[in-house]
């Protein structure tokens, strides 16, 4: 089944508490002579039936040999129409430039550097650090359906990553996914085998959490 470009549009919710609509991007950045393997993952969701209507934003930057840098904000003001959110210490925008071909992303935020993968499930304590990006996604294949209310698309991502260490140009293999309704993907894989794992984190979300394992050749994001 071919996924039509109209699937990129926002979808009408039902009254179910668990109904959500989310856009996600996972990027695997290969190791080079001057930079270790790393990954960037982020997800924006809207939850119109929770707490009068809220949005959520999750993000993780994992780099071999360094602490994971993460965001898990589950009570962002619900955007009226676009996929732009703004709240204390967090601005993010997700723009469909050409349906099923090209998306652009911006982020300016404070995140947490954590020394335990499950720290956000425990005390939520970490070192407060800046995190941002200016990224582009370009598809390399047609979108593939994941059931009736979800799809994913492989491509490449490139742009600027902004951390406390300065600006870093990145480019890597990417998987973009979009789902709506009361069920979404259980596991998303970018690249090949994700083991041995060099970085791991768990990002709390409404109704569960995303567990992310990054290796030099692959990135796995699993819903638990």
C-alpha positions, 0 to 999 in steps of 0.5 A: 500500500502506498502512503499518500502525501495527504497523510502528512497533515494533522489528523482528527482525534477521537475522544479516547484518552490515549489518542495521540499524534506524533512525529519522530526522527532518529538519526545515526551519525557514523564514526569518523577519524575526528568524531565518535559515533553518535545519534540524535532522536526527537519526537513531538506529540499532541495529546488533545484529551490529556489535561485539557490538551497538551503536547510533549517533546522528547529528545536524546543526543547520545555520543560514544564516551559521553553522557547522554543529553536528554529532554522529556517534557510532557506538559507543553502547551498544545500548538494551535495548528503547526508543529511548533512548541514554545515553553520555558526553556524549550522552543522547537519547530517541525516544518513539512517543506515538501510532503514525503520529501523534505522536513526541516527542524529547529530546537533551542532548549535546555536539556539534562546530561544524565549519568544513568540511563534511567535517571529520568524515571528516578530523580530526574536530576542531571546537569543542565546543558544547552541543546539545539539544532538546525536540521534537514531531512530528505527522503531516499525512499517512499514512505512505508505503512506501519498499519493503518495509522502510521508510516515511516520513511528512510532518508538522510539528515544533515545540519548543525547541532548546538551543544555546550561544546559549540557547533557541530556539523552532522550528517547521517542515516535517518528514519522519520516516523509519523503515527496517530490514534491509540497505538504507535510503533513498538520498535524503530531501527535506524542502521544495522545492528545496534550492539555492542551498545555504547550509549543508552537512555530511557525517555518517559512518555505518556503511557510508557517510555522509549528505551534507546540503545545506540551502537556504532552501526545502529540505533534502536528505539523501543517502546516499553 
